[in-house]
Amino acid sequence: MKLHHRILICLTALAAIAGAGAAQEATPPEPKAPEQRPTFRVKVDMVVLSFTVTDSKGHYINGLKPSDFHLTEDGIAQKINTFGEGNKPPVQVLDNGTVRPLVASVDGSLTQGDATTEVRSDSFVGTNVFVLFDTSNYMYRGFVYASDAIADFVRGLDKSDSVAVYTFSRNLSRPAPLTHDRNDAIFGLRKAVAGDDAALYNGLLLTLRDAAKVPGRKVVIVFSNGPDNASLIAPDDVRAVAEDDGIPIYVISTNDVAKDPMSSNVFKRISTRTGGKAYFAKTWQKQVEAFESIREDLGNSYTITYYPQPNPNEGFRKINVEIVSDVGKKYRVRARPGYRPQGGF
């Protein structure tokens, strides 16, 4: 059975469970867009790629320009459409290699090629951060400390970032849909209570599905004790969805790596393959440090978009980012390795 068919079956089953339980919403509330926001039209098959560049000592490399990068997909050179660094407003990259700000036209929209989808012009500024908090019975001991660490992280996000707080045990709950209001997000977080068995990968799949509907850059941060004893879907199937949709997954695990090597290896694989990171933080201080590291990652990432050139490959397409100005090959790019076209739902 093909990957997307398996996932579709699992989503159907999850929807049935959601209908039976009040804890699960079928569709998250859509945040109201402010009136008179300029909009842009973008193609639905646009690829969004976020990545970091570091030197051999792990220090972030900032200030690179679109002309410093050579992007290929299955060895086919790609033209960068938009380019952004950190939380700075992105720019459009023209055919001659020069850049210009993304500015709305007189009628409030910008049409690019045969684009068909409208999004707000500010959708590509900042990051849409989805925090998925484990409230299963595995988290009883460190529940309060975990909640405090998440609250501190939310308060410290860049003002241009949006944040959503989701929780899960056996079912997924959305106490704080995507918002710019930090108080709303923290209020939703504080409503969480420790509960039932852990269906981590069910909750992660539904979170990814919500994130995929949001234009622009997005990440999912999983805060979990590790074990999963109630999911219907395999972790690698969930990883494939994140990989295809270009959503980095960061994992903060409070579990001991040596005591649960299976979950730890899964967390490492999911995060690495999607362009994120995995942290193993048993103490509150280590958890705070992990969140600070993620915040630094978001503030020092590059995000580019492109429309894929004709490619007969309908399977996994390998993405490669090279830095042409790095003659000595001293810089390291951390990004997802590729995606599968038509991977959405």
N, C-alpha and C positions, 0 to 999 in steps of 0.2 A: 504494500500500500504506500502511495506517495506521501511525502512529508506533509504537504498542505492538506491532503485529504484526512490524514490522521488528526491534524490539529483542528480541522473543521468539525470532525466528529466530537472531539473533546470540548470544543466551544459550545456545541449543541447540548452536550451533557451538562456543562457548567451553567448554561442558560436555564436548563430545566431545574437545576438545583437552586438557582437564583430566584426563580419564580416561586419556589416553595418556601424560601426563607426571607425574612424581612431584612436581614443583614446585607443582602446583595442587591445592588441596583442594576437594572438591565443596561441603562445608559447613564453615564454621569452627567450632571447638569452642565450645560454649556455656559461659560461665563459671558455676560453681556458685553459686547464690544462697544466702546465709546462711540458716540455719533460723530460723523464727519471725519473719520479717520481715513487718510488716503489709502488706497488699495493697489495691489499689483496683481497681475495675472501671471501665473507660473504653470509650467507643464506638470501634469501629474506624475510623469516618469522621471522628474528631476531627482538626481542623487545628491543627498546631503552627506558630507564626509567631515567629521571632526577628528582632529588628531593633535598630538603634542610633539614638539621637537626639543630634544635635550642633548647636552654634550656628554662626553664620556664619564663625567662626574655626576650626572643627573640634574644639572642645572638647566632651567628652561632657556631656550633661545627665542628671544623676542625680536620684533622689528623686521621680520622677513616680509617680502612682497610677493605678489602673484608670479612675477617673472623669475623668482628664485625656485619655483617648483615645476617639476615635470611630472605630469599625472598620466598614467596609462591604465587601461582596463583590458585584460587579456592581451597585453602588449600593444594595444591600439591607443595612440595618443589622444587625449581628451582636451577640450578647450574649457578652461575655468570660466564659469558664468558669473558667480559672485564670490567675494573673498572677504573674510572677517577675521580679526584677531581679538581674542579675549571677549570683553563685553563692549568693544567699540562698534559703532554702526558699520555694517558691511558696505562694500562698494561693488559696483558692477564693473566687470572686466570687459573692455571693448575688443573688437577684432584685431586692432593694431597693438594690443597689449597695454594701452593706457587704461586708467580707471576713472570712474566718476561716481559721485554719491547716488544712491537710489532716491530719486526725486519723483513725486507724483506728477502726473500730467494735469492739464487744466480740468479734465473731467474726473480727476481723482484716481485714475488708474494708469497702469503702464502695461502695454501688451508686448510680450516677447514671443516672436514666432507664432506658432499655432496654439498658444497657451489656452487653457480651458478652465483653470481654477483660480478663484479670487482669494487673496489673503490680505490681512492688514499689512500696511507698510512697516509697522513696528514689530511684525512677527519674527523677523530675523535679527532683532536686537536683543541681546541677553539670551538666557537659557531657560527652557521649561524643565524644571526639576521635579521629578516624581519620587517621593520618599515612600518606600514600602516597609512598614514597621511590623515586625513579628510580634503578635500579641498572643501567641499560643501558650499552652501550659509549660512549654520549655523555658519561657522567659520569666517565670514568677520571681526568681531570685534577683535578677538585675533590672526589673521592669522600670522602676522609678528612675534609676540612674540613666537608663537608655533614653527615656523620655526627655530627661534634662539635656542630654547630649544632642539629641535631635533638635530641641528648641533652640539651643545655642547656635547650632548650624543654620537654622532657618533665619534667625536674627542677623547673622553675619553675611548672608547672601548679598550680592550686588543688587542695587536698587532696580536695575533693569531686568533682573531675573524674576520669573514666575515660579511658584512652588505649589505642589499638591501633596497632601499627606494621606496615604492609604494605609490601612491596617489589615492584617489577615490572621486567622487561626484556621478553622475549617473552611470559612467563607471569607470573601473579600468585603471590606467596608471602605467607603470613601467619605470620611468625616470632613475633609477639607479639599474640595475640588480646586483645580488650578486657579491661583489668585496672585495678585501683587501685594495683597494686604497680609503682612506678616502676622498681625494679631489674629486674623481669621484662621490662618494655617495653624498657629499654636493653640488656638481655642479648640480646633478640631482634634489636634494631637492629644490634648489633655482629656478629651472625652473617651479616649481608648481605655479599655479594661482588658486584663489578661483573661484568656479563655480556654478554648478547646484544643483539639489536635491540630497539627501543622500541615496545611496544604500550600506550601511555599510556591511550588511551580504552577499550580492553578492560579494563585493570586498574581504571580509574576506575569503569566501570559495575559491575564485580563488587564493588568497595568500597562503592558506593552501595547495592547490593542487600543487603549485610551490614548496613550502617548502618540501613537502613529497617526491619530486624527488631527493632531496639533501641528500647524506649519512651523517651520524653522527648526532650530536646534533644540534637542531634548536629551535628557539622561534619566536613568532610573537608578536610584540608590536603595539597595536592599540592606536592611538592618535585621539580622537574624541570629538565632542561636545555632542554626545549622540543620538539624535533622528534619526530614519531611516524612510523615507517616500517613498522609491522606490525599495526596494528589492523584489526578487521573492521567496526567501527562508527564512524559519523560523530560528531564532537564535539558537534554541536547536538542529536543524539538523546540523548546522555548528559546534556547540559545540561537537556533537557526532563525527564528522570527526576528529577534533583536538584530541579528547580523544582517538580515535582508532589509530591514527597515532603517538601518543606520542609527540604532539607539544604543549608546554605550551603557553597560551595566557595571556599576560599582557595588561591591559587596563588603559590608562590615560584619564579620562574624564574631560573636562573643564566645565561641566554642574553642576548645583546646584542639589544635591540629592533630596532635598525637592520639587523642581519644576518639576522634571521628575523622579518619583520613579520607573516607569516601566522600562525605559532604565537602570537606576542604578541597579535594581535588576537583570536584564539580564546580565549586565557586571559582577556583583559579581558571578553569577552562572557560567558563561562561564569561568571566570578566576579560580575559586575554583576547578571546575570539571576537569580542564586540568593541574593543578599544578602550575598555575601562580598567579597573584595578581591583584586586581583592586584598582586604586587610583582616588580620586576625588579632582582635583586641579584647582581651578578657576583662581588663580594668576600665573604669570610667575614664581615667586619664588617657589611656590608649585609644579609647573610642573618640574622645575629643580631638586627639591628634590625627586620627584617621579622617574625621570630618574636615579638619583644617587642610589636610593634604588634598582632599577632593575639591575643596573650595579653591585652592591654589591651581589645581589642574584646570578647573573651569575658567579661571581668570587668565590662564596662559595658553589656552588651546587656540588652534586655528580652525576655521570652518570654511569649507569651500562647497560650492554647488556646481554641478555640471549636467548637461544633457548627453547621455551616452551616444557615441557614434554608432553607426550600423554594425551589428555584431550578431552572427548567426547562433552563437552559444546561448541556449535557453536554460542551461544549468548554472553551476556556480561560476561567477565571473570574478577573476582575481584583480584586485585594485593594488596598484603600486605607486607610492609617492616618493620621488627622488628630489633632492635639493641640489640643483645644478651649480649653485655657488659654493657647495661644500666639496672643494677639490680633494681634500685629504680624507673624505668619508669619515669625519669624526662625529657627525651628528646622527642622532637616532630618532626615527619617526615611529611613534606608537599610534597605530590606527587599526581598524577592523581590516581583515585580509580580503574581504570581498562581499558579494551578495548574490542572490538569485533573483532575476527579473520576475516581475509579476508575483511578488511574494506576499502581497497584502491580502486582506479578507474583504 
